[in-house]
Amino acid sequence: MSQVQASRLGRSAITFFVQPESKASIRAALADGGYGTSFQQGIVNLLNELMVKQNREPIT
């Protein structure tokens, strides 16, 4: 049985694929928009903004 990193316990992965050349511009857009400088932080913050706008519970 494989061990799970503590930071991943109780969490589920959502994976999506983009063109390799778009990664830098996505990261820049997230940072410029104030969402964060990592993909993890930026996407979570962006999704939380969407959830709040739709009167839904933010994700953690």
Biopython code that builds the backbone (N, CA, C, O; Angstrom):
import numpy as np
from Bio.PDB.StructureBuilder import StructureBuilder

atoms = [
    (1, "MET", "N", (0.855, -1.178, 0.000)),
    (1, "MET", "CA", (0.000, 0.000, 0.000)),
    (1, "MET", "C", (0.902, 1.242, 0.000)),
    (1, "MET", "O", (1.865, 1.314, 0.763)),
    (2, "SER", "N", (0.588, 2.196, -0.842)),
    (2, "SER", "CA", (1.418, 3.404, -0.925)),
    (2, "SER", "C", (1.002, 4.420, 0.140)),
    (2, "SER", "O", (-0.155, 4.486, 0.556)),
    (3, "GLN", "N", (1.986, 5.201, 0.560)),
    (3, "GLN", "CA", (1.718, 6.237, 1.548)),
    (3, "GLN", "C", (1.320, 7.523, 0.831)),
    (3, "GLN", "O", (1.791, 7.801, -0.271)),
    (4, "VAL", "N", (0.457, 8.296, 1.462)),
    (4, "VAL", "CA", (-0.020, 9.558, 0.905)),
    (4, "VAL", "C", (0.634, 10.694, 1.679)),
    (4, "VAL", "O", (0.716, 10.654, 2.907)),
    (5, "GLN", "N", (1.098, 11.707, 0.951)),
    (5, "GLN", "CA", (1.673, 12.876, 1.611)),
    (5, "GLN", "C", (0.616, 13.502, 2.513)),
    (5, "GLN", "O", (-0.565, 13.536, 2.166)),
    (6, "ALA", "N", (1.043, 13.994, 3.664)),
    (6, "ALA", "CA", (0.114, 14.586, 4.624)),
    (6, "ALA", "C", (-0.700, 15.714, 3.997)),
    (6, "ALA", "O", (-1.879, 15.867, 4.314)),
    (7, "SER", "N", (-0.094, 16.502, 3.116)),
    (7, "SER", "CA", (-0.811, 17.625, 2.499)),
    (7, "SER", "C", (-1.886, 17.162, 1.519)),
    (7, "SER", "O", (-2.721, 17.960, 1.093)),
    (8, "ARG", "N", (-1.872, 15.877, 1.160)),
    (8, "ARG", "CA", (-2.855, 15.346, 0.210)),
    (8, "ARG", "C", (-3.933, 14.501, 0.870)),
    (8, "ARG", "O", (-4.870, 14.065, 0.201)),
    (9, "LEU", "N", (-3.816, 14.264, 2.168)),
    (9, "LEU", "CA", (-4.811, 13.471, 2.873)),
    (9, "LEU", "C", (-6.175, 14.146, 2.807)),
    (9, "LEU", "O", (-6.290, 15.345, 3.062)),
    (10, "GLY", "N", (-7.192, 13.391, 2.470)),
    (10, "GLY", "CA", (-8.543, 13.919, 2.415)),
    (10, "GLY", "C", (-8.797, 14.836, 1.237)),
    (10, "GLY", "O", (-9.792, 15.562, 1.222)),
    (11, "ARG", "N", (-7.916, 14.818, 0.248)),
    (11, "ARG", "CA", (-8.073, 15.676, -0.922)),
    (11, "ARG", "C", (-8.128, 14.820, -2.175)),
    (11, "ARG", "O", (-7.693, 13.668, -2.178)),
    (12, "SER", "N", (-8.664, 15.393, -3.229)),
    (12, "SER", "CA", (-8.788, 14.699, -4.500)),
    (12, "SER", "C", (-8.156, 15.546, -5.601)),
    (12, "SER", "O", (-8.296, 16.769, -5.609)),
    (13, "ALA", "N", (-7.471, 14.899, -6.516)),
    (13, "ALA", "CA", (-6.800, 15.615, -7.606)),
    (13, "ALA", "C", (-7.778, 15.948, -8.729)),
    (13, "ALA", "O", (-8.665, 15.161, -9.061)),
    (14, "ILE", "N", (-7.593, 17.130, -9.302)),
    (14, "ILE", "CA", (-8.280, 17.527, -10.528)),
    (14, "ILE", "C", (-7.170, 17.883, -11.505)),
    (14, "ILE", "O", (-6.399, 18.811, -11.263)),
    (15, "THR", "N", (-7.090, 17.155, -12.596)),
    (15, "THR", "CA", (-6.005, 17.336, -13.546)),
    (15, "THR", "C", (-6.566, 17.838, -14.868)),
    (15, "THR", "O", (-7.612, 17.377, -15.324)),
    (16, "PHE", "N", (-5.864, 18.784, -15.477)),
    (16, "PHE", "CA", (-6.233, 19.208, -16.816)),
    (16, "PHE", "C", (-4.961, 19.482, -17.596)),
    (16, "PHE", "O", (-3.907, 19.739, -17.014)),
    (17, "PHE", "N", (-5.064, 19.425, -18.898)),
    (17, "PHE", "CA", (-3.905, 19.539, -19.754)),
    (17, "PHE", "C", (-3.995, 20.783, -20.626)),
    (17, "PHE", "O", (-5.063, 21.129, -21.130)),
    (18, "VAL", "N", (-2.855, 21.449, -20.796)),
    (18, "VAL", "CA", (-2.751, 22.640, -21.633)),
    (18, "VAL", "C", (-1.528, 22.495, -22.534)),
    (18, "VAL", "O", (-0.677, 21.637, -22.300)),
    (19, "GLN", "N", (-1.445, 23.315, -23.539)),
    (19, "GLN", "CA", (-0.268, 23.339, -24.393)),
    (19, "GLN", "C", (0.924, 23.784, -23.555)),
    (19, "GLN", "O", (0.793, 24.719, -22.765)),
    (20, "PRO", "N", (2.078, 23.146, -23.701)),
    (20, "PRO", "CA", (3.246, 23.504, -22.884)),
    (20, "PRO", "C", (3.601, 24.990, -22.946)),
    (20, "PRO", "O", (4.011, 25.575, -21.943)),
    (21, "GLU", "N", (3.447, 25.588, -24.104)),
    (21, "GLU", "CA", (3.818, 27.000, -24.248)),
    (21, "GLU", "C", (2.851, 27.953, -23.537)),
    (21, "GLU", "O", (3.160, 29.135, -23.387)),
    (22, "SER", "N", (1.700, 27.467, -23.101)),
    (22, "SER", "CA", (0.741, 28.340, -22.412)),
    (22, "SER", "C", (0.968, 28.403, -20.903)),
    (22, "SER", "O", (0.398, 29.263, -20.232)),
    (23, "LYS", "N", (1.796, 27.503, -20.359)),
    (23, "LYS", "CA", (1.987, 27.461, -18.912)),
    (23, "LYS", "C", (2.530, 28.769, -18.348)),
    (23, "LYS", "O", (2.056, 29.240, -17.314)),
    (24, "ALA", "N", (3.503, 29.350, -19.005)),
    (24, "ALA", "CA", (4.099, 30.594, -18.492)),
    (24, "ALA", "C", (3.086, 31.731, -18.494)),
    (24, "ALA", "O", (3.041, 32.516, -17.548)),
    (25, "SER", "N", (2.277, 31.830, -19.538)),
    (25, "SER", "CA", (1.302, 32.928, -19.588)),
    (25, "SER", "C", (0.169, 32.709, -18.586)),
    (25, "SER", "O", (-0.374, 33.677, -18.054)),
    (26, "ILE", "N", (-0.189, 31.470, -18.323)),
    (26, "ILE", "CA", (-1.208, 31.188, -17.308)),
    (26, "ILE", "C", (-0.684, 31.587, -15.936)),
    (26, "ILE", "O", (-1.388, 32.239, -15.164)),
    (27, "ARG", "N", (0.545, 31.201, -15.631)),
    (27, "ARG", "CA", (1.143, 31.558, -14.340)),
    (27, "ARG", "C", (1.233, 33.075, -14.189)),
    (27, "ARG", "O", (0.950, 33.608, -13.116)),
    (28, "ALA", "N", (1.626, 33.777, -15.262)),
    (28, "ALA", "CA", (1.725, 35.240, -15.230)),
    (28, "ALA", "C", (0.352, 35.869, -15.022)),
    (28, "ALA", "O", (0.215, 36.820, -14.253)),
    (29, "ALA", "N", (-0.664, 35.344, -15.703)),
    (29, "ALA", "CA", (-2.019, 35.882, -15.562)),
    (29, "ALA", "C", (-2.532, 35.696, -14.141)),
    (29, "ALA", "O", (-3.160, 36.597, -13.584)),
    (30, "LEU", "N", (-2.270, 34.534, -13.552)),
    (30, "LEU", "CA", (-2.684, 34.301, -12.170)),
    (30, "LEU", "C", (-1.995, 35.279, -11.224)),
    (30, "LEU", "O", (-2.632, 35.861, -10.345)),
    (31, "ALA", "N", (-0.694, 35.452, -11.410)),
    (31, "ALA", "CA", (0.060, 36.378, -10.547)),
    (31, "ALA", "C", (-0.405, 37.808, -10.756)),
    (31, "ALA", "O", (-0.635, 38.530, -9.785)),
    (32, "ASP", "N", (-0.549, 38.229, -12.005)),
    (32, "ASP", "CA", (-0.984, 39.598, -12.302)),
    (32, "ASP", "C", (-2.393, 39.869, -11.790)),
    (32, "ASP", "O", (-2.721, 40.999, -11.427)),
    (33, "GLY", "N", (-3.228, 38.826, -11.762)),
    (33, "GLY", "CA", (-4.596, 38.976, -11.269)),
    (33, "GLY", "C", (-4.689, 38.924, -9.752)),
    (33, "GLY", "O", (-5.771, 39.087, -9.188)),
    (34, "GLY", "N", (-3.557, 38.697, -9.089)),
    (34, "GLY", "CA", (-3.548, 38.653, -7.632)),
    (34, "GLY", "C", (-3.995, 37.323, -7.057)),
    (34, "GLY", "O", (-4.355, 37.250, -5.882)),
    (35, "TYR", "N", (-3.978, 36.270, -7.861)),
    (35, "TYR", "CA", (-4.443, 34.959, -7.405)),
    (35, "TYR", "C", (-3.344, 34.115, -6.778)),
    (35, "TYR", "O", (-3.637, 33.128, -6.104)),
    (36, "GLY", "N", (-2.097, 34.481, -6.984)),
    (36, "GLY", "CA", (-0.981, 33.728, -6.431)),
    (36, "GLY", "C", (0.068, 33.459, -7.487)),
    (36, "GLY", "O", (-0.145, 33.702, -8.675)),
    (37, "THR", "N", (1.199, 32.956, -7.041)),
    (37, "THR", "CA", (2.305, 32.740, -7.971)),
    (37, "THR", "C", (2.540, 31.275, -8.314)),
    (37, "THR", "O", (3.372, 30.976, -9.170)),
    (38, "SER", "N", (1.828, 30.355, -7.669)),
    (38, "SER", "CA", (1.926, 28.947, -8.054)),
    (38, "SER", "C", (0.607, 28.535, -8.694)),
    (38, "SER", "O", (-0.431, 29.154, -8.459)),
    (39, "PHE", "N", (0.661, 27.485, -9.502)),
    (39, "PHE", "CA", (-0.579, 26.999, -10.117)),
    (39, "PHE", "C", (-1.572, 26.574, -9.037)),
    (39, "PHE", "O", (-2.752, 26.913, -9.124)),
    (40, "GLN", "N", (-1.122, 25.845, -8.032)),
    (40, "GLN", "CA", (-2.001, 25.376, -6.955)),
    (40, "GLN", "C", (-2.702, 26.551, -6.285)),
    (40, "GLN", "O", (-3.930, 26.594, -6.212)),
    (41, "GLN", "N", (-1.919, 27.492, -5.803)),
    (41, "GLN", "CA", (-2.482, 28.645, -5.093)),
    (41, "GLN", "C", (-3.376, 29.470, -6.018)),
    (41, "GLN", "O", (-4.476, 29.866, -5.633)),
    (42, "GLY", "N", (-2.905, 29.723, -7.225)),
    (42, "GLY", "CA", (-3.649, 30.566, -8.159)),
    (42, "GLY", "C", (-4.981, 29.978, -8.567)),
    (42, "GLY", "O", (-5.993, 30.678, -8.575)),
    (43, "ILE", "N", (-4.992, 28.697, -8.908)),
    (43, "ILE", "CA", (-6.240, 28.062, -9.345)),
    (43, "ILE", "C", (-7.224, 27.958, -8.187)),
    (43, "ILE", "O", (-8.421, 28.181, -8.371)),
    (44, "VAL", "N", (-6.732, 27.620, -6.988)),
    (44, "VAL", "CA", (-7.628, 27.549, -5.825)),
    (44, "VAL", "C", (-8.240, 28.923, -5.556)),
    (44, "VAL", "O", (-9.444, 29.026, -5.326)),
    (45, "ASN", "N", (-7.430, 29.971, -5.581)),
    (45, "ASN", "CA", (-7.955, 31.321, -5.337)),
    (45, "ASN", "C", (-8.934, 31.756, -6.422)),
    (45, "ASN", "O", (-9.957, 32.374, -6.127)),
    (46, "LEU", "N", (-8.625, 31.437, -7.659)),
    (46, "LEU", "CA", (-9.529, 31.766, -8.768)),
    (46, "LEU", "C", (-10.855, 31.021, -8.619)),
    (46, "LEU", "O", (-11.923, 31.608, -8.795)),
    (47, "LEU", "N", (-10.787, 29.733, -8.294)),
    (47, "LEU", "CA", (-12.012, 28.959, -8.090)),
    (47, "LEU", "C", (-12.809, 29.465, -6.891)),
    (47, "LEU", "O", (-14.039, 29.502, -6.935)),
    (48, "ASN", "N", (-12.124, 29.852, -5.831)),
    (48, "ASN", "CA", (-12.831, 30.392, -4.668)),
    (48, "ASN", "C", (-13.568, 31.677, -5.018)),
    (48, "ASN", "O", (-14.680, 31.905, -4.542)),
    (49, "GLU", "N", (-12.958, 32.514, -5.844)),
    (49, "GLU", "CA", (-13.643, 33.733, -6.278)),
    (49, "GLU", "C", (-14.921, 33.380, -7.039)),
    (49, "GLU", "O", (-15.960, 34.005, -6.832)),
    (50, "LEU", "N", (-14.846, 32.388, -7.911)),
    (50, "LEU", "CA", (-16.019, 31.934, -8.656)),
    (50, "LEU", "C", (-17.084, 31.374, -7.715)),
    (50, "LEU", "O", (-18.269, 31.677, -7.858)),
    (51, "MET", "N", (-16.656, 30.559, -6.758)),
    (51, "MET", "CA", (-17.607, 29.959, -5.822)),
    (51, "MET", "C", (-18.354, 31.031, -5.027)),
    (51, "MET", "O", (-19.572, 30.948, -4.862)),
    (52, "VAL", "N", (-17.632, 32.028, -4.539)),
    (52, "VAL", "CA", (-18.259, 33.110, -3.767)),
    (52, "VAL", "C", (-19.237, 33.885, -4.636)),
    (52, "VAL", "O", (-20.337, 34.215, -4.192)),
    (53, "LYS", "N", (-18.845, 34.176, -5.869)),
    (53, "LYS", "CA", (-19.734, 34.913, -6.791)),
    (53, "LYS", "C", (-21.044, 34.144, -7.027)),
    (53, "LYS", "O", (-22.088, 34.745, -7.277)),
    (54, "GLN", "N", (-20.972, 32.820, -6.943)),
    (54, "GLN", "CA", (-22.153, 31.992, -7.163)),
    (54, "GLN", "C", (-22.827, 31.584, -5.846)),
    (54, "GLN", "O", (-23.662, 30.680, -5.808)),
    (55, "ASN", "N", (-22.437, 32.277, -4.772)),
    (55, "ASN", "CA", (-23.006, 31.986, -3.450)),
    (55, "ASN", "C", (-22.813, 30.537, -3.043)),
    (55, "ASN", "O", (-23.698, 29.920, -2.449)),
    (56, "ARG", "N", (-21.643, 30.000, -3.372)),
    (56, "ARG", "CA", (-21.296, 28.637, -2.978)),
    (56, "ARG", "C", (-20.186, 28.690, -1.937)),
    (56, "ARG", "O", (-19.492, 29.698, -1.798)),
    (57, "GLU", "N", (-20.032, 27.603, -1.217)),
    (57, "GLU", "CA", (-18.992, 27.502, -0.193)),
    (57, "GLU", "C", (-17.624, 27.446, -0.865)),
    (57, "GLU", "O", (-17.422, 26.632, -1.766)),
    (58, "PRO", "N", (-16.676, 28.295, -0.447)),
    (58, "PRO", "CA", (-15.333, 28.228, -1.024)),
    (58, "PRO", "C", (-14.667, 26.888, -0.732)),
    (58, "PRO", "O", (-14.979, 26.226, 0.257)),
    (59, "ILE", "N", (-13.751, 26.505, -1.605)),
    (59, "ILE", "CA", (-12.995, 25.280, -1.390)),
    (59, "ILE", "C", (-11.800, 25.583, -0.502)),
    (59, "ILE", "O", (-11.447, 26.749, -0.323)),
    (60, "THR", "N", (-11.180, 24.572, 0.047)),
    (60, "THR", "CA", (-10.017, 24.776, 0.902)),
    (60, "THR", "C", (-8.796, 24.173, 0.273)),
    (60, "THR", "O", (-7.708, 24.242, 0.845)),
]
sb = StructureBuilder()
sb.init_structure("model")
sb.init_model(0)
sb.init_chain("A")
sb.init_seg("    ")
for serial, (resi, resn, name, xyz) in enumerate(atoms, 1):
    if name == "N":
        sb.init_residue(resn, " ", resi, " ")
    sb.init_atom(name, np.array(xyz, "f"), 0.0, 1.0, " ", f" {name:<3s}", serial, name[0])
structure = sb.get_structure()
